[in-house]
Amino acid sequence: MTEPMRIILLGAPGSGKGTQARRMARELKIAHIATGDILRRAVEAEGELGRRAKAIMTQGDLVPDAVMVGLMAERLVQRDAARGFVLDGFPRTVEQAAALEKLLGGMGASVDHVFQLNVPEEELIKRSVGRRVCGKCGRNYHLISAAPRDPGRCDECGGELRARDDDGEDTVRKRLEVYQASSRPLAEYYAARGVLRKIDGTPTPEVVYQAIAGWLRGTGRR
Ligand code: AMP
């Protein structure tokens, strides 16, 4: 078996993390761990975690670090993560990054690549406000730039497409503010460890993926 690949995707809401992470997971046969998806499922299940997270998420704030780190500690020891993983939406603070480093260190592992997807703010707002997500398989669409063949239905699984509760313009602006506050320290954290790769997230998903794939093959630009 080849060495497991452990990847982190950083980027603002709407920067394409979910789309890229899904493809990476499929092509590299590694686990896609999206903390936002885990939390949305918890909200739907109406358990203790869901009740705590719901209001925070609808306001565009961050769920407390201790909750997120606990969640990640449980997720990373699941079997599929042993083959490697791509983290989508975690870490979001330096505290989370440090806790992740400790968790992985305890498993004799570390992060191989951190990709930061950069997209200008106005484009991020357009992308998030027009986003529709399949309730069944999680695939993302956009009302204008990546519309489904059948309005309201997922091309892949036929599931129902919905807007996210936190994709209204005001909440998106708040989420962007929250992201801006933590993105620089997080990028610095990983740059200091020599694993940060900055990627232009504005082109098509295919072009963005090829830029990432170049790094994964070891031919990326330094
Ligand atoms: P996402 O789907 O990644 O945009 O996440 C949706 C929401 O879930 C965020 O706006 C936060 O409220 C919450 N969330 C997801 N991941 C994290 C995290 N690592 N730390 C704190 N809150 C998170």
Boltz pocket constraint, residues with backbone or C-beta under 6 A from the ligand:
constraints:
  - pocket:
      binder: B
      contacts: [[A, 13], [A, 35], [A, 36], [A, 37], [A, 39], [A, 53], [A, 56], [A, 57], [A, 58], [A, 60], [A, 61], [A, 62], [A, 63], [A, 64], [A, 68], [A, 88], [A, 89], [A, 90], [A, 91], [A, 92], [A, 96], [A, 166], [A, 175]]
      max_distance: 6.0
